[in-house]
Amino acid sequence: MEKQLTRLADARVIGGSFIVAFICVLIFGQVRERLGTGILDSYDTYDYAEVMRVFMVYGEDGRSLYTYSALILDSIFPLAYGTFFAGLLMRYRVHRWAIIAVYILILGLLVDFAENTQFALLLTAYPAITPEAVNMAATTTELKWLLLRPVQYFAFAQIAIAIGIWCTKELKKI
């Protein structure tokens, strides 16, 4: 599998996935604007009262928009940002253990897809949502961030280390 993941290190793959992820972020901004409040999966956590309040603010049209957004746009976005970060991790890895971060990233993407499904189910069930269903979705959101944030930080740290190594080599040439 590591051999297949090295294909993601290609600059065209990294650049293309960044562009797709960036377009998704722009569209999410428009969705958030139309909803009139935040998108729940960008929250660190939430509870039953918060979900009920936010879904009421969305209104029927907003809940429908968010459902489609969760099922379509938020299915493309994890693939794009996942490819981008996996590409960065593979391209700028300074240690073989970076592959572990890619595997954690893949696990985080699977959790993100589960979270999107849970949101769609909550949105279509509103107002007949149970606190247990919200707690499960909130736990999934927390797990997603627990997995993805460190991987993102690690990817950027690797880039900084790689730049530092390159600068050191260049300075030695002088």
C-alpha positions as CSV (number, residue, x, y, z in Angstrom):
1,M,0.0,0.0,0.0
2,E,2.9,2.3,0.7
3,K,3.9,2.1,-3.0
4,Q,0.4,3.3,-4.1
5,L,0.5,6.1,-1.5
6,T,3.7,7.4,-2.9
7,R,1.8,8.3,-6.1
8,L,0.0,11.0,-4.1
9,A,3.4,12.8,-3.6
10,D,3.2,14.0,-7.2
11,A,3.0,17.8,-7.3
12,R,0.1,17.6,-9.8
13,V,-1.9,15.4,-7.4
14,I,-1.1,17.7,-4.5
15,G,-2.0,20.8,-6.5
16,G,-5.1,19.4,-8.0
17,S,-6.4,18.1,-4.7
18,F,-5.7,21.5,-3.1
19,I,-7.7,23.3,-5.8
20,V,-10.7,20.9,-5.4
21,A,-10.5,21.3,-1.5
22,F,-10.3,25.1,-1.9
23,I,-13.4,25.1,-4.2
24,C,-15.2,23.0,-1.6
25,V,-14.3,25.5,1.1
26,L,-15.6,28.3,-1.0
27,I,-18.9,26.5,-1.6
28,F,-19.1,25.6,2.1
29,G,-18.8,29.3,2.8
30,Q,-21.8,29.9,0.6
31,V,-23.8,27.1,2.3
32,R,-23.0,28.5,5.7
33,E,-24.1,31.9,4.6
34,R,-27.4,30.5,3.3
35,L,-27.9,28.5,6.5
36,G,-27.5,31.6,8.6
37,T,-25.3,29.9,11.2
38,G,-22.4,27.5,11.4
39,I,-22.1,24.0,9.9
40,L,-22.1,21.5,12.7
41,D,-19.3,19.3,11.5
42,S,-17.0,22.3,11.8
43,Y,-17.8,22.5,15.5
44,D,-15.5,20.8,18.0
45,T,-18.5,19.3,19.7
46,Y,-22.2,20.0,20.3
47,D,-25.1,18.7,22.3
48,Y,-28.8,18.0,21.8
49,A,-30.0,21.5,22.7
50,E,-27.4,23.1,20.3
51,V,-28.4,20.8,17.4
52,M,-32.1,21.5,17.9
53,R,-31.4,25.3,18.0
54,V,-29.2,25.2,14.9
55,F,-31.6,23.0,12.9
56,M,-34.4,25.4,13.8
57,V,-32.4,28.3,12.5
58,Y,-31.7,26.5,9.3
59,G,-35.4,26.1,8.6
60,E,-36.8,23.5,6.2
61,D,-34.9,24.8,3.2
62,G,-31.7,25.1,5.1
63,R,-31.9,21.5,6.5
64,S,-32.6,20.3,3.0
65,L,-29.5,22.2,1.7
66,Y,-27.4,20.9,4.5
67,T,-28.5,17.3,3.9
68,Y,-27.4,17.5,0.2
69,S,-24.2,19.3,1.3
70,A,-23.4,16.6,3.8
71,L,-24.1,13.8,1.3
72,I,-22.5,15.3,-1.9
73,L,-20.1,18.2,-1.2
74,D,-18.9,16.8,2.1
75,S,-18.2,13.5,0.3
76,I,-15.9,15.2,-2.2
77,F,-14.2,17.5,0.3
78,P,-12.7,14.7,2.5
79,L,-11.4,13.0,-0.6
80,A,-9.8,16.2,-1.7
81,Y,-8.3,17.3,1.6
82,G,-7.3,13.7,2.4
83,T,-5.5,13.4,-0.9
84,F,-3.8,16.8,-0.3
85,F,-2.6,16.0,3.2
86,A,-1.6,12.4,2.2
87,G,0.4,13.9,-0.7
88,L,2.1,16.4,1.5
89,L,3.0,13.7,4.1
90,M,4.4,11.4,1.4
91,R,6.2,14.1,-0.5
92,Y,7.9,15.8,2.4
93,R,8.3,12.9,4.8
94,V,11.5,13.1,6.7
95,H,11.0,9.8,8.4
96,R,9.5,6.5,7.4
97,W,7.0,6.7,10.2
98,A,5.2,9.4,8.3
99,I,3.2,6.6,6.7
100,I,1.5,6.0,10.1
101,A,0.2,9.6,9.8
102,V,-1.3,8.7,6.4
103,Y,-3.0,5.7,7.9
104,I,-4.4,7.8,10.7
105,L,-5.6,10.3,8.0
106,I,-7.4,7.5,6.2
107,L,-9.1,6.4,9.4
108,G,-10.0,10.0,10.0
109,L,-11.6,10.2,6.5
110,L,-13.7,7.2,7.2
111,V,-14.9,8.7,10.4
112,D,-15.6,11.9,8.5
113,F,-17.8,10.0,6.0
114,A,-19.6,8.3,9.0
115,E,-20.2,11.8,10.5
116,N,-21.7,13.1,7.2
117,T,-24.1,10.1,7.1
118,Q,-25.1,10.8,10.7
119,F,-25.7,14.5,9.9
120,A,-27.9,13.5,7.0
121,L,-29.9,11.2,9.2
122,L,-30.3,13.8,11.9
123,L,-31.4,16.4,9.4
124,T,-34.0,14.2,7.8
125,A,-35.3,13.0,11.1
126,Y,-35.7,16.6,12.5
127,P,-37.6,17.3,14.8
128,A,-37.8,13.7,15.9
129,I,-34.2,13.5,16.9
130,T,-33.1,11.6,20.0
131,P,-30.4,12.9,22.4
132,E,-28.7,9.5,21.9
133,A,-28.4,10.1,18.1
134,V,-27.0,13.5,18.7
135,N,-24.5,12.2,21.3
136,M,-23.3,9.5,18.8
137,A,-22.9,12.2,16.1
138,A,-21.0,14.5,18.5
139,T,-18.7,11.7,19.5
140,T,-18.0,11.0,15.9
141,T,-17.2,14.6,15.3
142,E,-14.9,14.7,18.3
143,L,-13.2,11.5,17.0
144,K,-12.8,13.1,13.6
145,W,-11.0,16.1,14.9
146,L,-8.9,14.0,17.3
147,L,-7.6,12.0,14.3
148,L,-7.3,14.8,11.7
149,R,-5.9,17.8,13.5
150,P,-2.7,16.2,14.6
151,V,-2.2,14.8,11.1
152,Q,-2.6,18.2,9.6
153,Y,-0.1,19.7,12.1
154,F,2.3,16.9,11.5
155,A,2.1,17.4,7.7
156,F,3.0,21.1,8.0
157,A,5.7,20.3,10.5
158,Q,7.2,17.9,8.0
159,I,7.2,20.6,5.4
160,A,9.0,23.0,7.8
161,I,11.6,20.3,8.6
162,A,12.1,19.5,4.9
163,I,12.6,23.1,4.2
164,G,15.1,23.3,7.1
165,I,17.0,20.3,5.8
166,W,17.1,21.8,2.3
167,C,18.3,25.2,3.6
168,T,21.0,23.5,5.6
169,K,22.2,21.6,2.6
170,E,22.2,24.8,0.5
171,L,24.1,26.7,3.1
172,K,26.8,24.0,3.3
173,K,27.4,24.5,-0.4
174,I,28.4,28.1,0.2
